[in-house]
Every structure is written in structure tokens, then in C-alpha cells.
Amino acid sequence: MTKPDLLIHAAFKLFYENGIHAVGINRILQETGVAKKTLYHHFASKEALLEAVLVYRDQTFMDWLTARMMAAGEGKLAVLALFDALDDWFHDRVEVLLPFKGCFFMKANGEFSDHIVNGLCQRHKQNITAFIQANLVGQVSKLAPADLAQSISVLKEGAIAQAYVAGDLNAAKRAKAMAVALFAEE
């Protein structure tokens, strides 16, 4: 693993578990054994490292979610598989995502205001909704694909929040049942 990758992975784990503002550069350096000069050679600031962490988590999450959804088939099957994937994440059966501690993007977004971080978090959420919508073309629903994708995204986000904040690890199963109802014909 390269030094930048080592720093990104360690920073992500620490930020995800403890919060971004609660983790200083020295803690990341201690965790990785990387020299401060090396860190600043690759990342101009903690903010630059955080941006790289957000890009890393976005890619990791999207790769995982895409693989899970595509393995289930197309259209409705793919979209409903999203909730099975979430259920696995909530129950810590997804090693690549680390043990479930809520949505990193929601947590990161909450630590900043009018900052580049907020834009990166928003883009992540928009990309997921767009991906869901791309899987809905030609599906039968009372809703247009864009509206259905938004509704599925709301169910997804609600399930993540419910699992993390309320400790309801079955939230994805309930959200999936609600999503099934959205596909019902008029």
C-alpha cells in the first residue's frame, strides 16, 4: 500500500469512528507511523486529506453497492437488492465498509457548513440517487423514475439513520417492504 493510501485508509477509519474534528493529524501519524513531512508532501492540509478520504469512501461505497445491486439482476431486483446490501452492512457483514457506524457522509456533512466537504457529501448522495434511477428505467410504478428514485433514496437514508441512531438493525428490511409497495401498479 502506498503512503497516500495508508494515510487515507487510516484517516477514514479514525474519522468514521471518532469524528473529523476530534481526530488531529498527530493521531493519524501515530496510527500510520508516517512522518509529518511525508503526510504534507502528499496532502497540503488535513482538509486535503479529508477530501481524499471522502473520494475514497465514495468510490468504495459505490463499488460495493453497484456490485451488490448488479448481482441481483436488473431493474426492480437491483433496486430492492440495495436494501439487502444495507442489511448486511448494518449487521457488520461487509468487511470493506468497516463495522457499521452510520453514514460517513451524513456525519461529515454535519461537521461542516458552507464548505467543500458539504458539496462532496451532496454529490455522493446525488450519485446514489442517479444510480438508482438508472436502474428504474422501464419499471412499472405509480411514480415516474425520477420520483421513484428519490423515494427509494429517502427509504435508504431513513434506514441508515434508524439503524445507527435508534439501533434498529432491521430497518433495511422494513424499508425494503416499503420500497416493494412503491413498485405496485395502479
N, C-alpha and C positions, 0 to 999 in steps of 0.2 A: 504494500500500500504506500502511495506517495505521501510526502509530508502534508501537502494541502488536503488530501483525502483523510488522512489521520486526524488532522485538526477539525475538519468539517464533521466527521463522524463523532468525535469526542464532544465537540461543541453541541451538536444536535442532542446527543444523549443527555448532557448536562442541562441544556436549555429546556428540553422536554420534561425532564424530571423536576427541575428546580425553578424554572422561570428564567427569562433572559436577563433581566436586570439584577437578579440575585446571583448570577454567575459572572465573576470577573475573569479577565484574561489570565491572571496568575493561576486560577483554578484549572483552566483549560490547559495551560502549560504544564502544570503539575500532573494532570491526568495523562498527558501525552508524552511527557519527557522531552518536548520540543523546546528549543531555545527561543527566547522572546524575539531575538533578531531574525530568526527563521520565520516565525509567525508573521512578523511585519514585512518580511521580504515577499511573502505570498499574499497577505491581506493588509491593506493600508491601515485598517482600524477594526475594532470589534464590530462596528456596523457593516463593514465589508465582509467580514467573516459571517455575520448573521445573514446577509443577503445570499451568500454561497450556501449556507445551511438551508435557507428557505427553498432555493432552487433544487438542492439535493433532495429535500423531503418531498417536494412537489413531484420530482421525477420518480422517486422510489414509490410513492403512493400511487401515482398514475400508472406506472408499470405493473404494480401488483393488482390494482383494480381492473385494469384493462385485461390482463391475463385471466383473472377470475371470471370476468363477465364474458369474455370471448370463449372461454372453455365451456360455458353453459349453452352456447348457441347464439342465435340472433334475436333481435327484437325484444319482445316481452321476456323471453327466457333470460337473455343477457341482463336486462334491467332488473329483473327480480333476483338474479344471482348476486347483485350488488348487496342485497340485504343478508344473504348467506355469508358473503365475504365479511361484512361488518360483524356478524355474529361470531365468526372465527376470531376477528380482531379483538372484540370485547372480551372473549374468553382466552386471550393470550395464546392463540394457536397460529399466529403469524409472526414468525421469527424476524423477518425483515423489517417489520414495523415497530419492534420492541414491545414490551408489555404495555398494554393499553393504559394511557393516562389522558384520554380525551384527544381533542383535535389540536394539533400543534399550531395550525393556522389561526384558529379562534383564540388560543391562548396568546400567541404572538401579537395578533391584531389588538387585543385588549391592553397590551403593554405600551402601545404607541398611539399617537394621534397626529394626523396630517404628516405622515412620514412615508418614505418609500416602502417600508415594511407593510403598511396598510394596503398599498397598491399591489404588492406581491401576493398578499393573502387574498385579496379580492380576485385577482387573476386566477389563482388556484381554484377558488370556488366556481368562477365562471367557466373554467376549462372542464371541470367535472360536469357541470350542467350541460355544456355543449356536447360533451361526450355521451351523456345520457340521451340528449335529444337526437344525436346522430343514430342512435340505436332504436329510435322510436318511429322512424320514417315508415309509413305504411301500416302502422299498428292501429287497431280499432280501439277507440276511446271516445268518451263524450267530449274530451278536451283536444285541442289542437296540439301537435307535437311539442311546440314551444311551451305551452301552458302545462302540459303533462310533465315535461322535463322539469319545470320549475316546481311542480307539486312533488315529484319524486325527490328532488333535491331538498325540499323542506322536510320531507319524511326522513331522509338520510341525516340531515343536520339535527333534527329533533331526536332521532335515535341515538346519535353520538352524545348529545348533551344529556339525555336521560340516562344513558349508561354511565357517563362519567360523573355527573353532578348528583344524580339520585341513586347511583349504584344499581340501576336496573339493567342487569346484563342480558335480559330477554327483550330489550327494547327493539332490537333489529327484527326479531320475529314478529312483534306487533306491528312495526312499521311495514313489514313485507305484506302482512294481511291487509293493511290499509291500501298499499300500492296495488294489490290484486284487484281491489274494488274499483280503483281508478280505470282499470282496463275493461270493465264491464261495458257491454254495448247498451245503447239507449233502448 
